[in-house]
Amino acid sequence: MLPSHQVQPRLYAGFWRRVIALLVDAVVFSAIHWTVVLCSGIWLMVPWTLLGGGHGPAMAELVDIALQPFGIVVVWLYFAVCESSRWQATIGKLALGLRVTDEYGRRIGFARATGRYFGKFVSVFSLGVGFLLAAWTARKRALHDDMAGCCVVRTAGLAEWQDGQGALLEPMLPVPRASGMPGWGIALVVIGAGVFLVLPVGGFLASFAVPAWQRHALRAEVAQGLELTERARALVAEYIGARGALPENNRVLGLPKPEAIHARYVTSVRVAGGKVVVTYGNEANTVIRGGHVVISPMGSAARLHWRCSSTDIDVSYLPRQCQP
């Protein structure tokens, strides 16, 4: 078994050396994470758009939330695969000359590396105290190292110890099986997380979150049309106040042609008998494409207010000020 820090001072990675290695790893797996999320997002958004789904900021945010579990998987595989490989280390640990071993200085397997990774969540839940244990325990082990039966050592220090008296005596003795989280325990954790966390979250997203975000995205598209009517409504109000009548069209108000007033989701804004009519198209969702919102002046010139309605766009997609 590996000796304590007092017996072999240059064997183990210190707390701050591990912190620096983690910072290097953070840069690496962040790049990997965002590459995977971006590629997966494109893979999801392209067919969604071809099927007529919305692709505004709200939908993009929903896709980002839905892909967060994939990011967790990427980080897990980064640590577990690297630390159980011939490297016995992540890129950050390699850069600092460190490697992950069992309690006898041997290479660990994928299951043990997985147990070590998920053990970090216990260290997080302990308000970081689990990580700080690496600063003062006998073999510089954090809580997740102890749970998985692992040690983080310096490559040069391990080679020095193996070449010394410990390496000479160890073959003479039976090597007990390393302690730590067994493979079946890790499998149960992963399966339990999938059954009790991933599946319910996926079901919630499919049943409630996605439709809710789609409604939110459609309301945002419809709201863009209402914003484009502000100048037209102001001119209609002035016209009614000055002449006591309703303007017939854009021309009498000095507005551009209806088709000239457009935006990403709006193809035209026209005035017809004092009412302002918004027509949706261009990049608008197919649910509202070709639909209209009519904004009608109500009351007298002194107390004019507006009412919006639609006969071809579902009321649930209208902004709240347009809903009864």
Secondary structure, 3 states (H helix, E strand, C coil): CCCCCCCCCCCECCHHHHHHHHHHHHHHHHHHHHHHHHHHHHHHHHHHHHCCCCCCHHHHHHHHHHCHHHHHHHHHHHHHHHHHCCCCCCHHHHHCCEEEEECCCCCCCHHHHHHHHHHHHHHHHCCCHHHHHHHCCCCCCCHHHHHHCEEEEEHHHHHHHHHCHHHHHHHHCCCCCCCCCCHHHHHHHHHHHHHHHHHHHHHHHHHHHHHHHHHHHHHHHHHHHHHHCHHHHHHHHHHHHHHCCCCCCHHHHCCCCHHHCCCCCEEEEEEECCEEEEEECCCCCCCCCCCEEEEEEECCCCCCEEEEECCCCCHHHCCHHHCC
